[in-house]
């Protein structure tokens, strides 16, 4: 038996299967994010944008 072709076959079958399992695991884990966490993240992002906008407006008001 030619072990070289066996190893190649093993890699082409097992490799993609492991990749699929890893992607599936990551997808399912990310779906479980709680709604409260998402809302808190969105609120923090909104506040950060407001702070940056206010700082930008202060710098724009100063004209030499």
PDB file of N, CA, C and O in Angstrom:
ATOM      1  N   UNK A   1       0.842  -1.178   0.000  1.00  0.00           N
ATOM      2  CA  UNK A   1       0.000   0.000   0.000  1.00  0.00           C
ATOM      3  C   UNK A   1       0.884   1.237   0.000  1.00  0.00           C
ATOM      4  O   UNK A   1       1.907   1.282   0.684  1.00  0.00           O
ATOM      5  N   UNK A   2       0.490   2.222  -0.759  1.00  0.00           N
ATOM      6  CA  UNK A   2       1.236   3.467  -0.856  1.00  0.00           C
ATOM      7  C   UNK A   2       0.782   4.402   0.270  1.00  0.00           C
ATOM      8  O   UNK A   2      -0.301   4.984   0.205  1.00  0.00           O
ATOM      9  N   UNK A   3       1.617   4.539   1.295  1.00  0.00           N
ATOM     10  CA  UNK A   3       1.242   5.345   2.454  1.00  0.00           C
ATOM     11  C   UNK A   3       1.221   6.838   2.148  1.00  0.00           C
ATOM     12  O   UNK A   3       0.537   7.598   2.832  1.00  0.00           O
ATOM     13  N   UNK A   4       1.962   7.264   1.131  1.00  0.00           N
ATOM     14  CA  UNK A   4       1.960   8.680   0.763  1.00  0.00           C
ATOM     15  C   UNK A   4       0.586   9.154   0.327  1.00  0.00           C
ATOM     16  O   UNK A   4       0.143  10.228   0.732  1.00  0.00           O
ATOM     17  N   UNK A   5      -0.086   8.371  -0.487  1.00  0.00           N
ATOM     18  CA  UNK A   5      -1.429   8.761  -0.926  1.00  0.00           C
ATOM     19  C   UNK A   5      -2.433   8.641   0.214  1.00  0.00           C
ATOM     20  O   UNK A   5      -3.401   9.400   0.273  1.00  0.00           O
ATOM     21  N   UNK A   6      -2.209   7.699   1.113  1.00  0.00           N
ATOM     22  CA  UNK A   6      -3.095   7.570   2.275  1.00  0.00           C
ATOM     23  C   UNK A   6      -3.003   8.815   3.145  1.00  0.00           C
ATOM     24  O   UNK A   6      -4.026   9.341   3.585  1.00  0.00           O
ATOM     25  N   UNK A   7      -1.775   9.295   3.399  1.00  0.00           N
ATOM     26  CA  UNK A   7      -1.599  10.506   4.203  1.00  0.00           C
ATOM     27  C   UNK A   7      -2.238  11.705   3.524  1.00  0.00           C
ATOM     28  O   UNK A   7      -2.878  12.526   4.180  1.00  0.00           O
ATOM     29  N   UNK A   8      -2.066  11.808   2.215  1.00  0.00           N
ATOM     30  CA  UNK A   8      -2.655  12.931   1.491  1.00  0.00           C
ATOM     31  C   UNK A   8      -4.189  12.871   1.567  1.00  0.00           C
ATOM     32  O   UNK A   8      -4.840  13.895   1.769  1.00  0.00           O
ATOM     33  N   UNK A   9      -4.743  11.707   1.411  1.00  0.00           N
ATOM     34  CA  UNK A   9      -6.195  11.551   1.514  1.00  0.00           C
ATOM     35  C   UNK A   9      -6.682  11.905   2.918  1.00  0.00           C
ATOM     36  O   UNK A   9      -7.713  12.554   3.090  1.00  0.00           O
ATOM     37  N   UNK A  10      -5.932  11.473   3.895  1.00  0.00           N
ATOM     38  CA  UNK A  10      -6.293  11.771   5.279  1.00  0.00           C
ATOM     39  C   UNK A  10      -6.301  13.278   5.517  1.00  0.00           C
ATOM     40  O   UNK A  10      -7.215  13.800   6.155  1.00  0.00           O
ATOM     41  N   UNK A  11      -5.295  13.976   5.010  1.00  0.00           N
ATOM     42  CA  UNK A  11      -5.211  15.427   5.183  1.00  0.00           C
ATOM     43  C   UNK A  11      -6.324  16.160   4.456  1.00  0.00           C
ATOM     44  O   UNK A  11      -6.857  17.143   4.972  1.00  0.00           O
ATOM     45  N   UNK A  12      -6.682  15.698   3.267  1.00  0.00           N
ATOM     46  CA  UNK A  12      -7.714  16.395   2.504  1.00  0.00           C
ATOM     47  C   UNK A  12      -9.112  16.126   3.038  1.00  0.00           C
ATOM     48  O   UNK A  12     -10.042  16.874   2.736  1.00  0.00           O
ATOM     49  N   UNK A  13      -9.274  15.077   3.822  1.00  0.00           N
ATOM     50  CA  UNK A  13     -10.583  14.787   4.409  1.00  0.00           C
ATOM     51  C   UNK A  13     -10.668  15.322   5.832  1.00  0.00           C
ATOM     52  O   UNK A  13     -11.636  16.000   6.177  1.00  0.00           O
ATOM     53  N   UNK A  14      -9.687  15.035   6.650  1.00  0.00           N
ATOM     54  CA  UNK A  14      -9.721  15.418   8.053  1.00  0.00           C
ATOM     55  C   UNK A  14      -9.501  16.921   8.229  1.00  0.00           C
ATOM     56  O   UNK A  14     -10.131  17.543   9.085  1.00  0.00           O
ATOM     57  N   UNK A  15      -8.617  17.503   7.429  1.00  0.00           N
ATOM     58  CA  UNK A  15      -8.336  18.938   7.543  1.00  0.00           C
ATOM     59  C   UNK A  15      -9.573  19.799   7.368  1.00  0.00           C
ATOM     60  O   UNK A  15      -9.892  20.585   8.259  1.00  0.00           O
ATOM     61  N   UNK A  16     -10.280  19.681   6.256  1.00  0.00           N
ATOM     62  CA  UNK A  16     -11.502  20.468   6.079  1.00  0.00           C
ATOM     63  C   UNK A  16     -12.578  20.154   7.130  1.00  0.00           C
ATOM     64  O   UNK A  16     -13.334  21.040   7.529  1.00  0.00           O
ATOM     65  N   UNK A  17     -12.641  18.909   7.571  1.00  0.00           N
ATOM     66  CA  UNK A  17     -13.623  18.550   8.599  1.00  0.00           C
ATOM     67  C   UNK A  17     -13.308  19.284   9.905  1.00  0.00           C
ATOM     68  O   UNK A  17     -14.211  19.805  10.559  1.00  0.00           O
ATOM     69  N   UNK A  18     -12.034  19.324  10.280  1.00  0.00           N
ATOM     70  CA  UNK A  18     -11.649  20.054  11.498  1.00  0.00           C
ATOM     71  C   UNK A  18     -11.907  21.552  11.350  1.00  0.00           C
ATOM     72  O   UNK A  18     -12.354  22.202  12.295  1.00  0.00           O
ATOM     73  N   UNK A  19     -11.630  22.094  10.185  1.00  0.00           N
ATOM     74  CA  UNK A  19     -11.899  23.507   9.935  1.00  0.00           C
ATOM     75  C   UNK A  19     -13.389  23.799  10.043  1.00  0.00           C
ATOM     76  O   UNK A  19     -13.789  24.799  10.639  1.00  0.00           O
ATOM     77  N   UNK A  20     -14.209  22.930   9.468  1.00  0.00           N
ATOM     78  CA  UNK A  20     -15.663  23.098   9.550  1.00  0.00           C
ATOM     79  C   UNK A  20     -16.137  23.061  10.997  1.00  0.00           C
ATOM     80  O   UNK A  20     -16.974  23.871  11.394  1.00  0.00           O
ATOM     81  N   UNK A  21     -15.619  22.144  11.777  1.00  0.00           N
ATOM     82  CA  UNK A  21     -15.995  22.035  13.187  1.00  0.00           C
ATOM     83  C   UNK A  21     -15.591  23.283  13.947  1.00  0.00           C
ATOM     84  O   UNK A  21     -16.355  23.769  14.781  1.00  0.00           O
ATOM     85  N   UNK A  22     -14.401  23.814  13.677  1.00  0.00           N
ATOM     86  CA  UNK A  22     -13.935  25.024  14.362  1.00  0.00           C
ATOM     87  C   UNK A  22     -14.812  26.224  14.009  1.00  0.00           C
ATOM     88  O   UNK A  22     -15.163  27.013  14.887  1.00  0.00           O
ATOM     89  N   UNK A  23     -15.165  26.366  12.737  1.00  0.00           N
ATOM     90  CA  UNK A  23     -16.022  27.485  12.319  1.00  0.00           C
ATOM     91  C   UNK A  23     -17.418  27.338  12.912  1.00  0.00           C
ATOM     92  O   UNK A  23     -18.011  28.326  13.346  1.00  0.00           O
ATOM     93  N   UNK A  24     -17.944  26.131  12.937  1.00  0.00           N
ATOM     94  CA  UNK A  24     -19.261  25.888  13.520  1.00  0.00           C
ATOM     95  C   UNK A  24     -19.272  26.220  15.009  1.00  0.00           C
ATOM     96  O   UNK A  24     -20.211  26.847  15.500  1.00  0.00           O
ATOM     97  N   UNK A  25     -18.235  25.804  15.722  1.00  0.00           N
ATOM     98  CA  UNK A  25     -18.126  26.092  17.153  1.00  0.00           C
ATOM     99  C   UNK A  25     -18.088  27.605  17.399  1.00  0.00           C
ATOM    100  O   UNK A  25     -18.787  28.110  18.278  1.00  0.00           O
ATOM    101  N   UNK A  26     -17.274  28.322  16.626  1.00  0.00           N
ATOM    102  CA  UNK A  26     -17.167  29.770  16.806  1.00  0.00           C
ATOM    103  C   UNK A  26     -18.488  30.466  16.500  1.00  0.00           C
ATOM    104  O   UNK A  26     -18.880  31.396  17.204  1.00  0.00           O
ATOM    105  N   UNK A  27     -19.165  30.026  15.465  1.00  0.00           N
ATOM    106  CA  UNK A  27     -20.449  30.622  15.096  1.00  0.00           C
ATOM    107  C   UNK A  27     -21.489  30.406  16.183  1.00  0.00           C
ATOM    108  O   UNK A  27     -22.198  31.339  16.564  1.00  0.00           O
ATOM    109  N   UNK A  28     -21.583  29.192  16.678  1.00  0.00           N
ATOM    110  CA  UNK A  28     -22.568  28.902  17.719  1.00  0.00           C
ATOM    111  C   UNK A  28     -22.245  29.633  19.015  1.00  0.00           C
ATOM    112  O   UNK A  28     -23.154  30.086  19.710  1.00  0.00           O
ATOM    113  N   UNK A  29     -20.980  29.752  19.344  1.00  0.00           N
ATOM    114  CA  UNK A  29     -20.595  30.451  20.564  1.00  0.00           C
ATOM    115  C   UNK A  29     -20.928  31.940  20.473  1.00  0.00           C
ATOM    116  O   UNK A  29     -21.364  32.538  21.457  1.00  0.00           O
ATOM    117  N   UNK A  30     -20.726  32.538  19.305  1.00  0.00           N
ATOM    118  CA  UNK A  30     -21.003  33.962  19.137  1.00  0.00           C
ATOM    119  C   UNK A  30     -22.500  34.249  19.108  1.00  0.00           C
ATOM    120  O   UNK A  30     -22.907  35.361  19.446  1.00  0.00           O
ATOM    121  N   UNK A  31     -23.314  33.306  18.723  1.00  0.00           N
ATOM    122  CA  UNK A  31     -24.761  33.514  18.700  1.00  0.00           C
ATOM    123  C   UNK A  31     -25.345  33.624  20.096  1.00  0.00           C
ATOM    124  O   UNK A  31     -26.418  34.199  20.281  1.00  0.00           O
ATOM    125  N   UNK A  32     -24.653  33.083  21.068  1.00  0.00           N
ATOM    126  CA  UNK A  32     -25.182  33.048  22.418  1.00  0.00           C
ATOM    127  C   UNK A  32     -24.996  34.367  23.171  1.00  0.00           C
ATOM    128  O   UNK A  32     -25.270  34.440  24.368  1.00  0.00           O
ATOM    129  N   UNK A  33     -24.538  35.398  22.483  1.00  0.00           N
ATOM    130  CA  UNK A  33     -24.361  36.695  23.137  1.00  0.00           C
ATOM    131  C   UNK A  33     -25.716  37.178  23.655  1.00  0.00           C
ATOM    132  O   UNK A  33     -26.715  37.163  22.937  1.00  0.00           O
ATOM    133  N   UNK A  34     -25.723  37.592  24.872  1.00  0.00           N
ATOM    134  CA  UNK A  34     -26.968  38.041  25.484  1.00  0.00           C
ATOM    135  C   UNK A  34     -27.356  39.415  24.956  1.00  0.00           C
ATOM    136  O   UNK A  34     -26.497  40.222  24.600  1.00  0.00           O
ATOM    137  N   UNK A  35     -28.651  39.668  24.908  1.00  0.00           N
ATOM    138  CA  UNK A  35     -29.155  40.936  24.392  1.00  0.00           C
ATOM    139  C   UNK A  35     -28.657  42.100  25.233  1.00  0.00           C
ATOM    140  O   UNK A  35     -28.375  43.169  24.689  1.00  0.00           O
ATOM    141  N   UNK A  36     -28.541  41.923  26.532  1.00  0.00           N
ATOM    142  CA  UNK A  36     -28.044  42.991  27.398  1.00  0.00           C
ATOM    143  C   UNK A  36     -26.621  43.371  27.068  1.00  0.00           C
ATOM    144  O   UNK A  36     -26.267  44.550  27.108  1.00  0.00           O
ATOM    145  N   UNK A  37     -25.803  42.395  26.744  1.00  0.00           N
ATOM    146  CA  UNK A  37     -24.415  42.675  26.369  1.00  0.00           C
ATOM    147  C   UNK A  37     -24.361  43.477  25.076  1.00  0.00           C
ATOM    148  O   UNK A  37     -23.561  44.403  24.949  1.00  0.00           O
ATOM    149  N   UNK A  38     -25.201  43.127  24.129  1.00  0.00           N
ATOM    150  CA  UNK A  38     -25.230  43.834  22.856  1.00  0.00           C
ATOM    151  C   UNK A  38     -25.686  45.272  23.077  1.00  0.00           C
ATOM    152  O   UNK A  38     -25.089  46.200  22.530  1.00  0.00           O
ATOM    153  N   UNK A  39     -26.730  45.467  23.868  1.00  0.00           N
ATOM    154  CA  UNK A  39     -27.229  46.816  24.136  1.00  0.00           C
ATOM    155  C   UNK A  39     -26.177  47.652  24.861  1.00  0.00           C
ATOM    156  O   UNK A  39     -26.004  48.833  24.560  1.00  0.00           O
ATOM    157  N   UNK A  40     -25.477  47.043  25.811  1.00  0.00           N
ATOM    158  CA  UNK A  40     -24.438  47.774  26.544  1.00  0.00           C
ATOM    159  C   UNK A  40     -23.303  48.189  25.609  1.00  0.00           C
ATOM    160  O   UNK A  40     -22.782  49.299  25.720  1.00  0.00           O
ATOM    161  N   UNK A  41     -22.925  47.319  24.704  1.00  0.00           N
ATOM    162  CA  UNK A  41     -21.871  47.634  23.738  1.00  0.00           C
ATOM    163  C   UNK A  41     -22.314  48.756  22.807  1.00  0.00           C
ATOM    164  O   UNK A  41     -21.544  49.673  22.521  1.00  0.00           O
ATOM    165  N   UNK A  42     -23.544  48.681  22.339  1.00  0.00           N
ATOM    166  CA  UNK A  42     -24.065  49.726  21.451  1.00  0.00           C
ATOM    167  C   UNK A  42     -24.115  51.078  22.165  1.00  0.00           C
ATOM    168  O   UNK A  42     -23.783  52.103  21.570  1.00  0.00           O
ATOM    169  N   UNK A  43     -24.526  51.086  23.434  1.00  0.00           N
ATOM    170  CA  UNK A  43     -24.599  52.328  24.197  1.00  0.00           C
ATOM    171  C   UNK A  43     -23.204  52.910  24.407  1.00  0.00           C
ATOM    172  O   UNK A  43     -23.015  54.118  24.267  1.00  0.00           O
ATOM    173  N   UNK A  44     -22.239  52.078  24.735  1.00  0.00           N
ATOM    174  CA  UNK A  44     -20.870  52.554  24.939  1.00  0.00           C
ATOM    175  C   UNK A  44     -20.299  53.124  23.644  1.00  0.00           C
ATOM    176  O   UNK A  44     -19.594  54.132  23.673  1.00  0.00           O
ATOM    177  N   UNK A  45     -20.593  52.497  22.521  1.00  0.00           N
ATOM    178  CA  UNK A  45     -20.124  52.994  21.234  1.00  0.00           C
ATOM    179  C   UNK A  45     -20.756  54.343  20.934  1.00  0.00           C
ATOM    180  O   UNK A  45     -20.076  55.255  20.462  1.00  0.00           O
ATOM    181  N   UNK A  46     -22.036  54.479  21.198  1.00  0.00           N
ATOM    182  CA  UNK A  46     -22.736  55.740  20.970  1.00  0.00           C
ATOM    183  C   UNK A  46     -22.129  56.859  21.821  1.00  0.00           C
ATOM    184  O   UNK A  46     -21.915  57.966  21.328  1.00  0.00           O
ATOM    185  N   UNK A  47     -21.852  56.574  23.088  1.00  0.00           N
ATOM    186  CA  UNK A  47     -21.249  57.570  23.970  1.00  0.00           C
ATOM    187  C   UNK A  47     -19.851  57.957  23.493  1.00  0.00           C
ATOM    188  O   UNK A  47     -19.487  59.132  23.537  1.00  0.00           O
ATOM    189  N   UNK A  48     -19.078  56.995  23.046  1.00  0.00           N
ATOM    190  CA  UNK A  48     -17.738  57.282  22.548  1.00  0.00           C
ATOM    191  C   UNK A  48     -17.809  58.183  21.323  1.00  0.00           C
ATOM    192  O   UNK A  48     -17.031  59.130  21.207  1.00  0.00           O
ATOM    193  N   UNK A  49     -18.718  57.903  20.419  1.00  0.00           N
ATOM    194  CA  UNK A  49     -18.871  58.744  19.231  1.00  0.00           C
ATOM    195  C   UNK A  49     -19.268  60.168  19.622  1.00  0.00           C
ATOM    196  O   UNK A  49     -18.791  61.128  19.016  1.00  0.00           O
ATOM    197  N   UNK A  50     -20.126  60.316  20.615  1.00  0.00           N
ATOM    198  CA  UNK A  50     -20.530  61.645  21.059  1.00  0.00           C
ATOM    199  C   UNK A  50     -19.345  62.401  21.651  1.00  0.00           C
ATOM    200  O   UNK A  50     -19.178  63.591  21.383  1.00  0.00           O
ATOM    201  N   UNK A  51     -18.526  61.730  22.447  1.00  0.00           N
ATOM    202  CA  UNK A  51     -17.348  62.373  23.030  1.00  0.00           C
ATOM    203  C   UNK A  51     -16.365  62.801  21.947  1.00  0.00           C
ATOM    204  O   UNK A  51     -15.832  63.910  21.997  1.00  0.00           O
ATOM    205  N   UNK A  52     -16.125  61.937  20.977  1.00  0.00           N
ATOM    206  CA  UNK A  52     -15.210  62.279  19.891  1.00  0.00           C
ATOM    207  C   UNK A  52     -15.745  63.434  19.062  1.00  0.00           C
ATOM    208  O   UNK A  52     -14.983  64.305  18.643  1.00  0.00           O
ATOM    209  N   UNK A  53     -17.045  63.446  18.824  1.00  0.00           N
ATOM    210  CA  UNK A  53     -17.648  64.529  18.057  1.00  0.00           C
ATOM    211  C   UNK A  53     -17.535  65.849  18.807  1.00  0.00           C
ATOM    212  O   UNK A  53     -17.238  66.881  18.204  1.00  0.00           O
ATOM    213  N   UNK A  54     -17.769  65.825  20.121  1.00  0.00           N
ATOM    214  CA  UNK A  54     -17.649  67.045  20.921  1.00  0.00           C
ATOM    215  C   UNK A  54     -16.211  67.555  20.915  1.00  0.00           C
ATOM    216  O   UNK A  54     -15.984  68.759  20.801  1.00  0.00           O
ATOM    217  N   UNK A  55     -15.243  66.657  21.035  1.00  0.00           N
ATOM    218  CA  UNK A  55     -13.837  67.061  21.022  1.00  0.00           C
ATOM    219  C   UNK A  55     -13.465  67.632  19.654  1.00  0.00           C
ATOM    220  O   UNK A  55     -12.707  68.597  19.565  1.00  0.00           O
ATOM    221  N   UNK A  56     -13.992  67.042  18.607  1.00  0.00           N
ATOM    222  CA  UNK A  56     -13.703  67.531  17.258  1.00  0.00           C
ATOM    223  C   UNK A  56     -14.303  68.916  17.050  1.00  0.00           C
ATOM    224  O   UNK A  56     -13.683  69.777  16.424  1.00  0.00           O
ATOM    225  N   UNK A  57     -15.489  69.129  17.564  1.00  0.00           N
ATOM    226  CA  UNK A  57     -16.134  70.446  17.418  1.00  0.00           C
ATOM    227  C   UNK A  57     -15.363  71.521  18.180  1.00  0.00           C
ATOM    228  O   UNK A  57     -15.262  72.655  17.712  1.00  0.00           O
ATOM    229  N   UNK A  58     -14.817  71.178  19.350  1.00  0.00           N
ATOM    230  CA  UNK A  58     -14.019  72.143  20.113  1.00  0.00           C
ATOM    231  C   UNK A  58     -12.798  72.570  19.309  1.00  0.00           C
ATOM    232  O   UNK A  58     -12.471  73.755  19.248  1.00  0.00           O
ATOM    233  N   UNK A  59     -12.130  71.608  18.696  1.00  0.00           N
ATOM    234  CA  UNK A  59     -10.938  71.935  17.908  1.00  0.00           C
ATOM    235  C   UNK A  59     -11.305  72.739  16.664  1.00  0.00           C
ATOM    236  O   UNK A  59     -10.530  73.589  16.226  1.00  0.00           O
ATOM    237  N   UNK A  60     -12.462  72.481  16.100  1.00  0.00           N
ATOM    238  CA  UNK A  60     -12.875  73.200  14.886  1.00  0.00           C
ATOM    239  C   UNK A  60     -13.276  74.631  15.197  1.00  0.00           C
ATOM    240  O   UNK A  60     -13.172  75.501  14.331  1.00  0.00           O
ATOM    241  N   UNK A  61     -13.730  74.893  16.412  1.00  0.00           N
ATOM    242  CA  UNK A  61     -14.155  76.240  16.782  1.00  0.00           C
ATOM    243  C   UNK A  61     -12.968  77.177  16.960  1.00  0.00           C
ATOM    244  O   UNK A  61     -13.126  78.391  16.835  1.00  0.00           O
ATOM    245  N   UNK A  62     -11.798  76.650  17.245  1.00  0.00           N
ATOM    246  CA  UNK A  62     -10.625  77.481  17.456  1.00  0.00           C
ATOM    247  C   UNK A  62     -10.014  77.790  16.096  1.00  0.00           C
ATOM    248  O   UNK A  62      -9.417  76.931  15.447  1.00  0.00           O
ATOM    249  N   UNK A  63     -10.186  79.067  15.678  1.00  0.00           N
ATOM    250  CA  UNK A  63      -9.662  79.483  14.382  1.00  0.00           C
ATOM    251  C   UNK A  63      -8.562  80.500  14.632  1.00  0.00           C
ATOM    252  O   UNK A  63      -8.791  81.476  15.347  1.00  0.00           O
ATOM    253  N   UNK A  64      -7.384  80.307  14.075  1.00  0.00           N
ATOM    254  CA  UNK A  64      -6.291  81.274  14.314  1.00  0.00           C
ATOM    255  C   UNK A  64      -6.492  82.572  13.615  1.00  0.00           C
ATOM    256  O   UNK A  64      -5.657  83.470  13.727  1.00  0.00           O
TER     257      UNK A  64
END
